[in-house]
Amino acid sequence: MVARSMFHAEQQHIEKLIIEFANKTKEQLSKAVDCLYKADVAKAKQVIDQDKQLDALDHQINDEAIVLIARQQPVARDLRRLVVALRISTDLERMADNAKNIAKATVHLGSNPRVKPHSAIREMKEIAIEMIDLAMKAYEYEDITLARRLASLDDMIDQFYGTIMKELLEEKATDPEEIQHVMQMAFSGRYVERIGDHATNIGEDVMYLVKGESLDLNE
């Protein structure tokens, strides 16, 4: 009985770390996009440096989950919860990497970019943050109804990204530097779009946790 209580306490600690990870990932995304619009290279470099903290958190979650699996050898639902924790941590780490990449794009663009950020990138960012919040609520409450809502939000991000790409491809850039700046803006939109995909993955992980089978929310 004591061992069982200790197992659940350690499991809950891992889940709290995941919620913390998600909140820090949202902060990174907000800061990165803010840097992009303000052409704030100094702040962008801070975002890049802060990514190391998120990598460390990912390693901590992985280490604790793997040790708990090895020591307690859980089965059925308990095992699924730990497997899902590992999957979610991986998706959050990749989201954080995409936020870091937006900051890197800001550094490449410099303090006086030749191309202004497309307004849709900010709208995509807001949806992505909503998706992370929704994914974490679905995870915390094991709510598949919330998880399913992620698919429609991901579609919205995809539509915005399509608009960005269409308009950027219509840019009449001929100067090599300007072309590079157009590409960095396109990349930035793509990074936010990828964050939406990873949030959808978390929704699918919740479906697996609850139902015990892998499902594609985009089908």
C-alpha positions in Angstrom: 0.0 0.0 0.0 2.9 2.4 0.9 4.7 1.5 -2.4 1.5 2.1 -4.3 1.1 5.6 -2.7 4.7 6.4 -3.4 4.2 5.4 -7.1 1.3 7.7 -7.5 3.1 10.5 -5.8 6.0 10.2 -8.1 3.7 9.9 -11.1 1.9 13.1 -10.1 5.2 14.9 -9.7 6.0 14.0 -13.3 2.6 15.3 -14.4 3.2 18.6 -12.6 6.6 18.9 -14.4 4.8 18.5 -17.7 2.3 21.3 -16.8 5.3 23.5 -15.9 7.0 22.5 -19.1 3.9 23.5 -21.1 3.7 26.9 -19.4 7.3 27.7 -20.1 6.9 26.6 -23.7 4.0 29.1 -24.1 6.2 31.8 -22.6 9.0 31.0 -25.0 6.6 31.1 -28.0 5.1 34.5 -26.9 8.5 36.0 -26.4 9.9 34.7 -29.7 7.0 36.1 -31.7 7.1 39.4 -29.8 10.9 39.6 -30.7 10.0 38.9 -34.4 7.6 41.8 -34.6 9.8 44.2 -32.7 13.0 43.1 -34.4 14.4 42.8 -31.0 17.6 40.8 -31.6 18.9 41.1 -28.0 15.7 39.6 -26.5 15.7 37.0 -29.2 19.2 35.8 -28.1 17.8 35.5 -24.5 15.0 33.3 -25.8 17.6 31.1 -27.6 19.7 30.8 -24.4 16.6 30.0 -22.2 15.9 27.0 -24.4 18.6 25.2 -22.4 16.4 25.3 -19.3 13.6 23.6 -21.2 15.9 20.9 -22.6 17.0 20.3 -19.0 13.3 20.0 -17.9 12.7 17.5 -20.7 15.6 15.4 -19.5 14.4 15.5 -16.0 10.9 14.3 -17.0 12.4 11.5 -19.1 14.8 10.4 -16.4 12.1 10.3 -13.7 9.6 8.5 -15.9 12.1 5.9 -17.0 13.4 5.2 -13.5 9.8 4.9 -12.3 9.0 2.4 -15.0 12.1 0.4 -14.3 11.6 0.3 -10.5 7.9 -0.2 -10.3 7.3 -2.1 -13.6 3.7 -0.7 -14.0 1.2 -2.3 -16.3 -2.0 -1.4 -18.1 -3.2 2.2 -17.4 -0.4 3.1 -15.1 2.2 2.2 -17.8 0.2 4.1 -20.4 0.3 7.2 -18.2 4.1 7.1 -18.0 4.4 6.4 -21.7 2.1 9.3 -22.5 4.2 11.5 -20.2 7.3 10.7 -22.2 5.5 11.4 -25.5 4.1 14.7 -24.3 7.5 15.8 -23.0 9.0 15.1 -26.4 6.3 17.2 -28.1 6.8 20.1 -25.7 10.5 20.0 -26.3 10.0 20.2 -30.0 7.6 23.1 -29.6 10.2 24.9 -27.5 12.7 24.2 -30.3 10.4 25.8 -32.8 10.0 28.8 -30.6 13.8 29.0 -30.4 14.0 28.8 -34.2 11.7 31.8 -34.5 14.1 33.7 -32.2 17.0 32.5 -34.5 15.1 33.9 -37.5 14.8 37.2 -35.7 18.6 37.2 -35.2 19.1 36.4 -38.9 16.7 39.2 -39.9 18.5 41.8 -37.7 17.2 45.0 -36.2 16.2 46.4 -39.6 14.5 43.6 -41.6 13.7 44.2 -45.3 10.3 42.4 -44.9 7.7 43.0 -42.2 6.3 40.1 -40.3 3.0 38.9 -41.7 0.1 39.8 -39.4 -1.1 36.2 -39.5 2.0 34.9 -37.6 0.7 36.7 -34.5 -2.8 35.2 -35.0 -1.3 31.7 -35.5 0.7 32.2 -32.2 -2.5 33.0 -30.3 -4.2 29.9 -31.6 -1.1 27.8 -30.8 -1.1 29.0 -27.2 -4.8 28.2 -27.0 -4.0 24.7 -28.3 -1.3 24.1 -25.7 -3.7 25.2 -22.9 -6.4 22.9 -24.3 -4.0 20.0 -24.7 -2.9 20.3 -21.1 -6.5 20.5 -19.8 -7.3 17.4 -21.9 -4.3 15.7 -20.4 -4.9 16.8 -16.8 -8.6 15.8 -16.9 -8.3 12.9 -19.3 -10.9 14.6 -21.4 -11.2 13.2 -25.0 -13.8 15.8 -25.9 -11.2 18.6 -25.3 -8.6 16.6 -27.2 -10.8 16.3 -30.2 -11.2 20.1 -30.4 -7.5 20.4 -31.2 -8.0 19.2 -34.7 -10.2 22.2 -35.7 -7.8 24.7 -34.2 -4.9 23.0 -36.0 -6.9 23.5 -39.3 -7.1 27.2 -38.5 -3.4 27.5 -38.1 -2.8 25.6 -41.3 -5.1 28.0 -43.2 -3.3 31.0 -41.8 0.0 29.4 -42.8 -1.3 28.8 -46.3 -2.2 32.5 -46.6 1.3 33.5 -45.4 3.0 31.3 -48.0 0.8 32.5 -50.8 1.4 36.1 -50.1 5.2 35.7 -49.5 5.5 33.8 -52.8 4.0 36.8 -54.4 6.7 39.1 -53.1 8.7 40.7 -55.9 12.0 40.3 -54.1 15.1 40.3 -56.3 17.9 41.4 -53.9 19.6 38.4 -52.3 19.2 39.8 -48.8 15.6 40.6 -49.3 15.0 37.1 -50.6 16.7 35.7 -47.5 14.4 37.9 -45.3 11.3 36.6 -47.1 12.5 33.0 -46.5 13.0 33.7 -42.8 9.5 35.0 -42.5 8.2 31.9 -44.2 10.2 29.7 -41.9 8.8 31.6 -38.9 5.2 30.8 -40.0 6.2 27.2 -40.5 7.6 27.0 -37.0 4.3 28.1 -35.5 2.5 25.7 -37.7 4.6 22.9 -36.4 3.8 23.9 -32.8 0.1 23.4 -33.7 1.0 19.9 -35.0 2.8 19.0 -31.8 -0.2 20.2 -29.7 -2.4 17.9 -31.8 0.0 15.1 -31.1 -0.6 15.6 -27.4 -4.4 15.4 -28.0 -3.8 12.0 -29.7 -1.7 10.9 -26.7 -4.7 11.7 -24.5 -6.9 9.6 -26.7 -4.4 6.8 -26.3 -4.3 7.2 -22.6 -8.1 7.1 -22.2 -9.0 4.6 -24.9 -5.8 2.5 -25.1 -5.5 2.8 -28.9 -3.8 5.2 -31.2 -6.1 7.5 -33.1 -5.4 10.3 -35.7 -7.3 13.5 -34.8 -6.9 14.8 -38.3 -8.8 12.0 -39.9 
